[in-house]
Structure formats: C-alpha cells, structure tokens
Amino acid sequence: MKISFPVEPSFDTQRTQFLDAARAAGAVLTTYAHPLKGPNGEALATDVAWLGKPDASRVLMTLSGTHGVEGYYGSTCQAAWLRELASQPLPDDVAVLMVHLINPWGTAWVRRVNEDNVDLNRNYLDFAAALPDNSRYEALHEIYTCRDIDGPQRQHADDLLARNVAVLGWSGVQAIVGAGQYLHADGLFYGGQQPTWSNRTLRDIAGRFLKPAQVAFVFDLHTGAGAFGHPMLMSITQRAYPGLADAQRLYGPWLYTLLTHADAEVSETGVVARATGYTSQAMLDALPDTHLMQLVIECGTYPEAPMHTALRDDHWLHLYGDPRDARGRAISRALFDSFMPADDDWRELVWTRTRQIWKRALAALPGIQPVQR
Ligand SMILES: [Zn+2]
C-alpha cells in the first residue's frame, strides 16, 4: 500500500487526513482541545479515534507525537492504517484506539518539546516526590542558553561542547543532557515542574478508553534515535512487567528490551537509558489492572552530532529568535528534516515496518491471556 509522508510540516493537513481516515473507517472520534494556537492561528487538539466495538476487551493503541515533530511520521502511519482497516474486519472482541498527536503544539510548531519547553518523555513523573537530580548537566547548561547563533558567544559555547565531546564522546554528552533536568526551564531536555497538558490528557485517555480493557498493546511512535532507516521495536520501562513476556514471545529478536535507571550505562540504541518520566512507565502506572504490552517504535534518522545541532539551533530559535523570519524558517526546516528525512526509501521502510509490527499485534491480541490476579 502506497503512503505519502508530508513534504512540508502542517498540523492542519495531518489532522484533516487523520480525521477523514477515521471517519471513513467508521471510528468514533473524541477531541481534546488544546488551549493554544498553531503558527498559522490554527486550532490545536489531540484527537482520539476508537475503531471497533465499544466494549471490546482487547485494544491495540497507537500514540503519535509525544515528541511533537516526530508526529509527522506517527500521524501519517496512523491515517494510512485507518484507511487499510476501513476495508477489513477487526478480530472478534478487539478494538483499535488511535491517539493522534498528544503534543499538538509541538507538532504544529515543528518542535520536539511542548509549549512549556518540556520534553514529554521526561514529564511523566510523580511530582509530589523528589525530582530526579542531574548535577552533571549544570556544567553544560550554558551551551544551550547562549544568546548568539553565531559570533564569539556561540564560539565559546561550541568550544565548551567540543571539550566535553572530546572527553566523554557524543554518547557520553548525550547521556548527561538527554537524561533530562528539572531545574532550568530554559534548558534542553527539561522535564517540567508539573504534569503538562499532554500528560494530563494522556492519563485521561488511558483511564477513559483503556482501563476497561483486559489486554492491550500500546505503541508510542518516535523518530530520531538509532541508525538511519532502522525502525526499532522497543520496550522502555523502569522494571519488567507482566505483559513484557508476551511481547517478547510475540516479537522474538525483533524486540529490544531496555530497562531504565539513573545509573544505566549508555544504551547502544541511541535511546537514553538514564532518563525517567517516559510515557511507557506512565501507561503501566495508569493501568495496573490491564495486561499491557507497552512498546515503542523508534525510527532512526541521523547521527548524534547533526541531531544535536538541529535541536540546539531550534532551542535557540524559540528562546531568542523569530520562527517566522528567514533564519527561523531555515532552522525549523532543518529540524523537520532531521526527524522526517526527505528520502523516499527511508519513508517507505518506516511505514512497512510499522505496519508489520501492528499487524502482528492485531492478529495476536485475541490469543493473549491476562495474568490471573
Ligand atoms: Zn521521540
């Protein structure tokens, strides 16, 4: 089946495409309106499509746009699969739940973070408890708050970064910065001080749509980490959970299991193993009575150094620049291209692999038995 990924970023285009496909498939739609607008004044929202019987006990959920800009991949795959599902019956007692662009502001503004400069995948924490401490980030923070995009200040920041890369390597720097930090709202990989709009919305969706399910797959869709053109199926959680064994049986060597903790070694996957506050853990916490297979599809794009530059420039743009002027547009464009490569083979490959993963889960769902409690 042919799929067409966007050439230009447009929240409205993704939303319309998703809603049209959902309606054509006969899905029931629920909209969570976002309080802010997109760059063209467009209304922002997270749309939820439920396809199948309302009381199905088994659910396959897909989630796009946790990192806003990565939503162009996730959203396009969701719409494509809805078009496919429109003409084929779901297995008995199985429903498909699609959560479209959980960070709509980030997708619309072509950013990885949300409207509060928060990385959603560092925000699913218990804010009543002590927040993670990342003291090693302190020495690197000034790299990300330098006022100039070029000139002496930028050179100073570049030198500081280069010295750290020389000692720690890119993956060492990435492990510190990507671990997330909770002290600097103007820093990189900021986890926030409270649950964000997207966090609260996702928890509401989980409670409302998934809680009644006995068995569920959840696929959180990402791009930008790992090797170019290698969509990786992963389980990223703080500890093993009952559904993990079923997921491992179903996918065998396709599934990479990553357990995260504060002292984790650098992960070979490009995903930061030291961070906490991931979507995966939030879903497991929100659904203690559901036999959940909580998975991530992460489609690798470019190496760490150019990805870091793209993120750093975009961070500068939203601290000090203007997204609407020529330089701002070029920086935004570079960020979009970093997470959605303009390469037809890459695009075809990520869709093919995503579809395979979903089809295998859908076929397996009726046969997976919840753990007896
Ligand atoms: Zn991501």
Residues whose N, C-alpha, C, O or C-beta is under 5 A from the ligand:
A	BS01	ZN	H67 E70 H222 T223
